[in-house]
Amino acid sequence: MLPTTPVTTVLFDLDDTLFDHMATARAALAATAAIRPALQQVPLEELYQRYSELLEELHPLVMTGQLSYLGARQLRFQRLLAPYEPAVSAVVVTQVAEQHYRHYQRLRQPVAGALALLKCLKPDYQIGIVTNNRTAEQEEKLRHLGMREFVDALITSEGVGVLKPDPAIYEVALRRLGVTAAETVMVGDNWQADVLGALAMGIRPVWLNRLGVARPLAHVAELASLEPLVDVCQQLIGPH
């Protein structure tokens, strides 16, 4: 469904919408496992699924101040290694976590088409990032990916004090950019946080469904990828 009110502003989630966390995490886990005998025979997808489940469980605790970032990272890798290295020491857990972090930083990559999309939109539209993460981390990530110059406002859960889909984080985004919900589009990969969060605010969502799972609401616009650019732009802003 194309917009009825002219779009002036496009909001994006960052992780797994513009930044390819899935590909980066898999590559970093592969590099980490390659130098640990106990992990070398573990299927990468098994490691990734366990890593993702732990991240999903612990990340909200960091964002709500119940765990420190480093404490959560230590706990995540302690629990990740436990089935394969039951007697692993805290010192080794710290070493593995730090190795993985270095690999992750080095291997970061954008979602295919993301940078071209931002470059295409920026001359005519405001761009905001609304993300459930730490401000410093997301600022640095945008700069590393060459995206920061295209972003008019970065709104983080750390900065606002709530996580998507809480309406407050979207209210801050609209206020900071000086726009109404009716002239805004939200693009994100997380159905609950990005799609339902936007819908609750009257913002038109576009779901980035790179995994090809079933769409819960047929009227919500859907993208399988951020390419080809012309098709994506038409989905976001209509004929141009």
ZIPE-V51630 format. One record per pair of residues at least 12 apart in sequence whose ideal C-beta (glycine too) atoms are under 10 Angstrom apart, sorted by the first residue. I is the first residue (numbers start at 0). J is the second residue. If there is no record, write none. Layout:
BEGIN
i=I j=J
i=I j=J
END
This chain:
BEGIN
i=0 j=203
i=0 j=205
i=0 j=217
i=0 j=218
i=0 j=219
i=0 j=220
i=0 j=234
i=1 j=203
i=1 j=220
i=1 j=233
i=1 j=234
i=1 j=235
i=1 j=236
i=1 j=237
i=1 j=238
i=2 j=181
i=2 j=182
i=2 j=183
i=2 j=184
i=2 j=203
i=2 j=220
i=2 j=234
i=2 j=235
i=2 j=236
i=2 j=237
i=3 j=181
i=3 j=203
i=3 j=237
i=4 j=179
i=4 j=180
i=4 j=181
i=4 j=182
i=4 j=183
i=4 j=203
i=5 j=181
i=5 j=182
i=5 j=236
i=5 j=237
i=6 j=120
i=6 j=123
i=6 j=124
i=6 j=125
i=6 j=178
i=6 j=181
i=6 j=182
i=6 j=183
i=6 j=184
i=6 j=203
i=6 j=235
i=6 j=236
i=6 j=237
i=6 j=239
i=7 j=123
i=7 j=124
i=7 j=125
i=7 j=176
i=7 j=177
i=7 j=178
i=7 j=179
i=7 j=181
i=7 j=182
i=7 j=183
i=7 j=184
i=7 j=236
i=8 j=120
i=8 j=124
i=8 j=125
i=8 j=126
i=8 j=127
i=8 j=151
i=8 j=152
i=8 j=172
i=8 j=173
i=8 j=176
i=8 j=177
i=8 j=178
i=8 j=179
i=8 j=180
i=8 j=182
i=8 j=183
i=8 j=184
i=8 j=185
i=8 j=202
i=9 j=116
i=9 j=117
i=9 j=120
i=9 j=121
i=9 j=124
i=9 j=125
i=9 j=126
i=9 j=127
i=9 j=183
i=9 j=184
i=9 j=185
i=9 j=186
i=9 j=205
i=9 j=232
i=9 j=235
i=9 j=236
i=10 j=125
i=10 j=126
i=10 j=127
i=10 j=128
i=10 j=129
i=10 j=130
i=10 j=152
i=10 j=154
i=10 j=169
i=10 j=172
i=10 j=173
i=10 j=176
i=10 j=178
i=10 j=183
i=10 j=184
i=10 j=185
i=10 j=186
i=10 j=187
i=10 j=193
i=10 j=197
i=10 j=202
i=10 j=204
i=10 j=205
i=11 j=113
i=11 j=116
i=11 j=117
i=11 j=120
i=11 j=126
i=11 j=127
i=11 j=128
i=11 j=129
i=11 j=130
i=11 j=146
i=11 j=150
i=11 j=184
i=11 j=185
i=11 j=186
i=11 j=187
i=11 j=193
i=11 j=205
i=11 j=207
i=11 j=225
i=12 j=128
i=12 j=129
i=12 j=130
i=12 j=131
i=12 j=132
i=12 j=163
i=12 j=185
i=12 j=186
i=12 j=187
i=12 j=188
i=12 j=189
i=12 j=192
i=12 j=193
i=12 j=196
i=12 j=197
i=12 j=207
i=13 j=110
i=13 j=113
i=13 j=128
i=13 j=129
i=13 j=130
i=13 j=131
i=13 j=132
i=13 j=136
i=13 j=137
i=13 j=140
i=13 j=141
i=13 j=144
i=13 j=146
i=13 j=150
i=13 j=153
i=13 j=155
i=13 j=187
i=14 j=58
i=14 j=110
i=14 j=130
i=14 j=131
i=14 j=132
i=14 j=136
i=14 j=137
i=14 j=140
i=14 j=187
i=14 j=188
i=14 j=189
i=15 j=110
i=15 j=187
i=15 j=188
i=15 j=189
i=15 j=207
i=15 j=209
i=15 j=210
i=16 j=110
i=16 j=113
i=16 j=128
i=16 j=129
i=16 j=130
i=16 j=185
i=16 j=186
i=16 j=187
i=16 j=188
i=16 j=189
i=16 j=193
i=16 j=205
i=16 j=207
i=16 j=209
i=16 j=222
i=16 j=225
i=17 j=109
i=17 j=110
i=17 j=112
i=17 j=113
i=17 j=114
i=17 j=116
i=17 j=117
i=17 j=126
i=17 j=128
i=17 j=130
i=17 j=140
i=17 j=141
i=17 j=144
i=17 j=146
i=17 j=149
i=17 j=150
i=17 j=186
i=17 j=187
i=17 j=188
i=17 j=207
i=17 j=225
i=18 j=107
i=18 j=108
i=18 j=109
i=18 j=110
i=18 j=113
i=18 j=128
i=18 j=130
i=18 j=137
i=18 j=140
i=18 j=141
i=18 j=143
i=18 j=144
i=18 j=146
i=19 j=106
i=19 j=107
i=19 j=108
i=19 j=109
i=19 j=110
i=19 j=111
i=19 j=113
i=19 j=144
i=19 j=209
i=20 j=51
i=20 j=54
i=20 j=103
i=20 j=107
i=20 j=108
i=20 j=110
i=20 j=140
i=20 j=188
i=21 j=47
i=21 j=51
i=21 j=110
i=21 j=188
i=21 j=209
i=21 j=210
i=22 j=106
i=22 j=107
i=22 j=108
i=22 j=109
i=22 j=110
i=22 j=111
i=23 j=102
i=23 j=103
i=23 j=104
i=23 j=105
i=23 j=106
i=23 j=107
i=23 j=108
i=23 j=109
i=24 j=46
i=24 j=47
i=24 j=50
i=24 j=51
i=24 j=54
i=24 j=99
i=24 j=102
i=24 j=103
i=24 j=106
i=24 j=107
i=25 j=43
i=25 j=44
i=25 j=46
i=25 j=47
i=25 j=50
i=25 j=51
i=25 j=106
i=26 j=43
i=26 j=102
i=26 j=103
i=26 j=105
i=26 j=106
i=26 j=107
i=26 j=108
i=27 j=47
i=27 j=50
i=27 j=98
i=27 j=99
i=27 j=100
i=27 j=101
i=27 j=102
i=27 j=103
i=27 j=104
i=27 j=105
i=27 j=106
i=27 j=107
i=28 j=41
i=28 j=43
i=28 j=44
i=28 j=46
i=28 j=47
i=28 j=49
i=28 j=50
i=28 j=51
i=28 j=79
i=28 j=99
i=28 j=102
i=28 j=103
i=29 j=43
i=29 j=46
i=29 j=47
i=29 j=102
i=29 j=106
i=30 j=98
i=30 j=99
i=30 j=101
i=30 j=102
i=30 j=103
i=30 j=105
i=30 j=106
i=31 j=46
i=31 j=50
i=31 j=76
i=31 j=79
i=31 j=95
i=31 j=96
i=31 j=98
i=31 j=99
i=31 j=100
i=31 j=101
i=31 j=102
i=31 j=103
i=32 j=46
i=32 j=83
i=32 j=95
i=32 j=99
i=33 j=102
i=34 j=95
i=34 j=98
i=34 j=102
i=35 j=80
i=35 j=83
i=35 j=84
i=35 j=87
i=35 j=91
i=35 j=94
i=35 j=95
i=35 j=98
i=36 j=83
i=36 j=84
i=37 j=80
i=37 j=82
i=37 j=83
i=37 j=84
i=37 j=85
i=37 j=87
i=38 j=79
i=38 j=80
i=38 j=83
i=38 j=84
i=38 j=95
i=39 j=83
i=40 j=83
i=41 j=82
i=41 j=83
i=45 j=82
i=45 j=83
i=46 j=79
i=46 j=80
i=46 j=83
i=49 j=75
i=49 j=78
i=49 j=79
i=49 j=80
i=49 j=81
i=49 j=82
i=49 j=83
i=50 j=75
i=50 j=76
i=50 j=78
i=50 j=79
i=50 j=99
i=52 j=75
i=52 j=78
i=52 j=79
i=53 j=71
i=53 j=74
i=53 j=75
i=53 j=76
i=53 j=77
i=53 j=78
i=53 j=79
i=54 j=71
i=54 j=72
i=54 j=75
i=54 j=79
i=56 j=71
i=56 j=74
i=56 j=75
i=56 j=78
i=57 j=70
i=57 j=71
i=57 j=72
i=57 j=74
i=57 j=75
i=57 j=78
i=58 j=71
i=58 j=75
i=58 j=131
i=58 j=132
i=58 j=133
i=58 j=156
i=58 j=162
i=59 j=71
i=59 j=131
i=59 j=156
i=59 j=162
i=60 j=74
i=61 j=132
i=61 j=133
i=61 j=156
i=61 j=157
i=62 j=131
i=62 j=132
i=62 j=133
i=62 j=155
i=62 j=156
i=62 j=157
i=62 j=160
i=62 j=161
i=62 j=162
i=63 j=156
i=63 j=160
i=63 j=161
i=63 j=162
i=64 j=157
i=64 j=160
i=68 j=133
i=68 j=135
i=68 j=136
i=68 j=157
i=69 j=93
i=69 j=96
i=69 j=97
i=72 j=92
i=72 j=93
i=72 j=96
i=72 j=97
i=72 j=99
i=72 j=100
i=73 j=89
i=73 j=92
i=73 j=93
i=73 j=95
i=73 j=96
i=74 j=92
i=74 j=96
i=75 j=92
i=75 j=96
i=75 j=99
i=76 j=91
i=76 j=92
i=76 j=93
i=76 j=94
i=76 j=95
i=76 j=96
i=76 j=97
i=76 j=98
i=76 j=99
i=76 j=100
i=77 j=89
i=77 j=91
i=77 j=92
i=77 j=93
i=77 j=95
i=77 j=96
i=78 j=92
i=79 j=92
i=79 j=95
i=79 j=96
i=79 j=99
i=80 j=92
i=80 j=95
i=80 j=96
i=104 j=139
i=104 j=140
i=104 j=143
i=107 j=139
i=107 j=140
i=107 j=143
i=107 j=144
i=108 j=143
i=108 j=144
i=109 j=140
i=109 j=143
i=109 j=144
i=109 j=145
i=109 j=146
i=109 j=225
i=110 j=144
i=110 j=188
i=110 j=207
i=110 j=209
i=110 j=224
i=110 j=225
i=110 j=226
i=111 j=209
i=111 j=224
i=111 j=225
i=111 j=226
i=112 j=222
i=112 j=224
i=112 j=225
i=112 j=226
i=112 j=227
i=112 j=228
i=112 j=231
i=113 j=144
i=113 j=146
i=113 j=207
i=113 j=224
i=113 j=225
i=113 j=226
i=113 j=231
i=114 j=144
i=114 j=145
i=114 j=146
i=114 j=149
i=114 j=225
i=115 j=225
i=115 j=226
i=115 j=227
i=115 j=228
i=115 j=231
i=116 j=149
i=116 j=186
i=116 j=225
i=116 j=226
i=116 j=228
i=116 j=231
i=116 j=232
i=116 j=235
i=117 j=141
i=117 j=144
i=117 j=145
i=117 j=146
i=117 j=147
i=117 j=148
i=117 j=149
i=117 j=150
i=117 j=225
i=118 j=145
i=118 j=146
i=118 j=148
i=118 j=149
i=118 j=228
i=119 j=149
i=119 j=228
i=119 j=229
i=119 j=231
i=119 j=232
i=119 j=235
i=119 j=236
i=119 j=239
i=120 j=149
i=120 j=228
i=120 j=231
i=120 j=232
i=120 j=235
i=120 j=236
i=120 j=239
i=121 j=148
i=121 j=149
i=121 j=150
i=121 j=151
i=122 j=149
i=123 j=236
i=123 j=239
i=124 j=151
i=124 j=182
i=124 j=183
i=124 j=184
i=124 j=232
i=124 j=235
i=124 j=236
i=125 j=150
i=125 j=151
i=125 j=152
i=125 j=175
i=125 j=176
i=125 j=177
i=125 j=178
i=125 j=182
i=125 j=183
i=126 j=146
i=126 j=149
i=126 j=150
i=126 j=151
i=126 j=152
i=126 j=153
i=126 j=176
i=127 j=150
i=127 j=151
i=127 j=152
i=127 j=153
i=127 j=154
i=127 j=169
i=127 j=171
i=127 j=172
i=127 j=173
i=127 j=175
i=127 j=176
i=127 j=178
i=127 j=183
i=127 j=185
i=128 j=140
i=128 j=141
i=128 j=146
i=128 j=147
i=128 j=149
i=128 j=150
i=128 j=151
i=128 j=152
i=128 j=153
i=128 j=154
i=128 j=155
i=128 j=172
i=129 j=152
i=129 j=153
i=129 j=154
i=129 j=155
i=129 j=156
i=129 j=159
i=129 j=163
i=129 j=168
i=129 j=169
i=129 j=171
i=129 j=172
i=129 j=173
i=129 j=185
i=129 j=186
i=129 j=187
i=129 j=192
i=129 j=193
i=129 j=196
i=129 j=197
i=129 j=202
i=130 j=153
i=130 j=154
i=130 j=155
i=130 j=156
i=130 j=157
i=130 j=158
i=130 j=162
i=130 j=163
i=130 j=168
i=130 j=187
i=130 j=192
i=130 j=193
i=131 j=155
i=131 j=156
i=131 j=157
i=131 j=159
i=131 j=161
i=131 j=162
i=131 j=163
i=131 j=164
i=131 j=165
i=131 j=168
i=131 j=189
i=131 j=192
i=131 j=193
i=131 j=196
i=132 j=155
i=132 j=156
i=132 j=157
i=132 j=158
i=132 j=162
i=133 j=155
i=133 j=156
i=133 j=157
i=133 j=158
i=134 j=153
i=134 j=154
i=134 j=155
i=134 j=156
i=134 j=157
i=134 j=158
i=134 j=159
i=135 j=155
i=135 j=157
i=136 j=155
i=136 j=157
i=137 j=150
i=137 j=153
i=137 j=154
i=137 j=155
i=137 j=156
i=137 j=157
i=137 j=158
i=138 j=150
i=138 j=153
i=138 j=155
i=141 j=153
i=151 j=175
i=151 j=176
i=151 j=177
i=152 j=171
i=152 j=172
i=152 j=173
i=152 j=174
i=152 j=175
i=152 j=176
i=152 j=177
i=153 j=172
i=153 j=175
i=154 j=168
i=154 j=169
i=154 j=170
i=154 j=171
i=154 j=172
i=154 j=173
i=154 j=174
i=154 j=175
i=154 j=176
i=155 j=168
i=155 j=171
i=156 j=168
i=156 j=192
i=158 j=171
i=159 j=171
i=159 j=172
i=162 j=192
i=162 j=196
i=163 j=185
i=163 j=187
i=163 j=189
i=163 j=191
i=163 j=192
i=163 j=193
i=163 j=195
i=163 j=196
i=163 j=197
i=164 j=189
i=164 j=190
i=164 j=191
i=164 j=192
i=164 j=193
i=164 j=194
i=164 j=195
i=164 j=196
i=164 j=197
i=164 j=198
i=164 j=199
i=164 j=200
i=165 j=192
i=165 j=196
i=165 j=199
i=166 j=196
i=166 j=197
i=166 j=199
i=166 j=200
i=166 j=201
i=167 j=200
i=168 j=192
i=168 j=196
i=168 j=200
i=169 j=183
i=169 j=185
i=169 j=196
i=169 j=197
i=169 j=199
i=169 j=200
i=169 j=201
i=169 j=202
i=170 j=200
i=172 j=185
i=172 j=200
i=172 j=202
i=173 j=200
i=173 j=201
i=173 j=202
i=178 j=202
i=179 j=201
i=179 j=202
i=180 j=197
i=180 j=199
i=180 j=200
i=180 j=201
i=180 j=202
i=180 j=203
i=181 j=201
i=181 j=202
i=181 j=203
i=182 j=202
i=182 j=203
i=183 j=197
i=183 j=200
i=183 j=201
i=183 j=202
i=183 j=203
i=184 j=197
i=184 j=202
i=184 j=203
i=184 j=204
i=184 j=205
i=184 j=220
i=184 j=234
i=184 j=235
i=184 j=236
i=185 j=197
i=185 j=198
i=185 j=200
i=185 j=202
i=185 j=203
i=185 j=204
i=185 j=205
i=185 j=206
i=186 j=203
i=186 j=204
i=186 j=205
i=186 j=206
i=186 j=207
i=186 j=220
i=186 j=222
i=186 j=225
i=186 j=231
i=186 j=234
i=186 j=235
i=187 j=204
i=187 j=205
i=187 j=206
i=187 j=207
i=188 j=206
i=188 j=207
i=188 j=208
i=188 j=209
i=188 j=210
i=188 j=222
i=189 j=206
i=189 j=207
i=190 j=204
i=190 j=206
i=190 j=208
i=190 j=212
i=190 j=214
i=190 j=215
i=190 j=216
i=190 j=219
i=191 j=215
i=193 j=205
i=193 j=206
i=193 j=207
i=194 j=206
i=194 j=207
i=194 j=208
i=194 j=214
i=194 j=215
i=194 j=216
i=194 j=219
i=194 j=220
i=194 j=221
i=195 j=215
i=195 j=216
i=195 j=219
i=197 j=219
i=198 j=216
i=198 j=218
i=198 j=219
i=203 j=219
i=203 j=220
i=203 j=235
i=204 j=216
i=204 j=219
i=204 j=220
i=204 j=221
i=205 j=219
i=205 j=220
i=205 j=221
i=205 j=222
i=205 j=231
i=205 j=234
i=205 j=235
i=206 j=219
i=206 j=220
i=206 j=221
i=206 j=222
i=206 j=223
i=207 j=221
i=207 j=222
i=207 j=223
i=207 j=224
i=207 j=225
i=207 j=231
i=208 j=221
i=208 j=222
i=208 j=223
i=208 j=224
i=209 j=222
i=209 j=223
i=209 j=224
i=209 j=225
i=210 j=223
i=211 j=223
i=220 j=234
i=220 j=235
i=221 j=234
i=222 j=234
i=222 j=235
END
